[in-house]
Amino acid sequence: MAAAQALFADCRRKQARNFEAYLSTHRTRIVNYGLYQAEQLCSIGSGAVESAVKQIGRRLQISGARWNTASVNAMLSLRCAYLNGQLAS
């Protein structure tokens, strides 16, 4: 009996059956975090990504600035280069 089936063996609720079907269907895409952590292949936390997103957001916050979708990528590149010391002030 598969792990998902054993987990829901006594459940008769539709949600449990749907979740079991989901796990069976997507079992090849579900990450085995225990394996990755044991092998020290990569960090499984999202802290680094969340920190980067927060930092990028701060770099676009300039008093009085207004951004539109057509120019935000170009301005973000320039702003990051300036704040990283890659451009002269």
C-alpha positions as CSV (number, residue, x, y, z in Angstrom):
1,M,0.0,0.0,0.0
2,A,1.4,3.4,-1.0
3,A,2.1,6.0,1.7
4,A,-0.8,8.2,0.6
5,Q,-3.2,5.3,0.6
6,A,-2.0,4.3,4.1
7,L,-2.4,7.8,5.3
8,F,-6.0,8.0,4.2
9,A,-7.0,4.3,4.6
10,D,-9.7,5.1,7.2
11,C,-11.0,8.3,5.6
12,R,-14.1,8.3,3.6
13,R,-14.4,12.0,3.0
14,K,-14.3,13.4,-0.5
15,Q,-11.5,15.9,0.3
16,A,-9.2,13.1,1.6
17,R,-9.9,11.0,-1.6
18,N,-9.2,14.1,-3.8
19,F,-6.0,14.7,-1.9
20,E,-4.9,11.1,-2.3
21,A,-5.6,11.3,-6.0
22,Y,-3.6,14.5,-6.3
23,L,-0.6,13.0,-4.5
24,S,-0.8,9.9,-6.8
25,T,-1.0,12.0,-9.9
26,H,1.8,14.5,-9.0
27,R,4.1,12.2,-7.0
28,T,6.9,12.7,-9.5
29,R,6.8,16.5,-9.1
30,I,6.6,16.5,-5.3
31,V,10.0,17.4,-3.9
32,N,11.6,15.0,-1.4
33,Y,12.8,17.6,1.1
34,G,14.3,14.9,3.4
35,L,16.6,13.6,0.7
36,Y,17.7,17.1,-0.4
37,Q,18.4,18.0,3.2
38,A,20.2,14.8,4.0
39,E,22.4,15.1,0.9
40,Q,22.9,18.8,1.6
41,L,22.2,19.5,-2.1
42,C,20.5,22.8,-1.5
43,S,18.7,25.0,1.0
44,I,15.0,24.2,1.2
45,G,14.1,27.5,2.9
46,S,12.6,30.4,1.1
47,G,14.3,33.1,3.3
48,A,16.9,34.0,0.7
49,V,14.3,34.5,-2.1
50,E,12.0,36.5,0.2
51,S,14.9,38.7,1.3
52,A,15.9,39.4,-2.3
53,V,12.4,40.4,-3.2
54,K,12.1,42.7,-0.2
55,Q,15.5,44.3,-1.1
56,I,14.4,44.9,-4.7
57,G,11.2,46.4,-3.5
58,R,13.1,48.8,-1.3
59,R,15.4,49.8,-4.2
60,L,12.3,51.0,-6.2
61,Q,11.0,53.1,-3.3
62,I,12.1,56.6,-4.0
63,S,10.1,59.5,-2.6
64,G,7.8,60.9,-5.3
65,A,8.7,58.3,-7.9
66,R,6.0,56.8,-10.1
67,W,6.7,53.6,-12.0
68,N,4.9,52.1,-15.0
69,T,5.2,48.6,-16.5
70,A,7.1,49.9,-19.5
71,S,9.9,51.4,-17.6
72,V,10.2,49.6,-14.3
73,N,12.7,46.9,-15.5
74,A,15.1,49.5,-17.0
75,M,14.8,51.8,-13.9
76,L,15.3,48.8,-11.6
77,S,18.5,47.9,-13.4
78,L,19.8,51.4,-13.2
79,R,18.8,51.8,-9.5
80,C,20.4,48.5,-8.5
81,A,23.6,49.4,-10.4
82,Y,23.7,52.8,-8.7
83,L,23.1,51.4,-5.2
84,N,25.7,48.6,-5.8
85,G,28.3,51.3,-6.6
86,Q,28.5,50.3,-10.2
87,L,27.5,53.8,-11.5
88,A,29.0,57.1,-10.5
89,S,26.7,59.4,-8.7
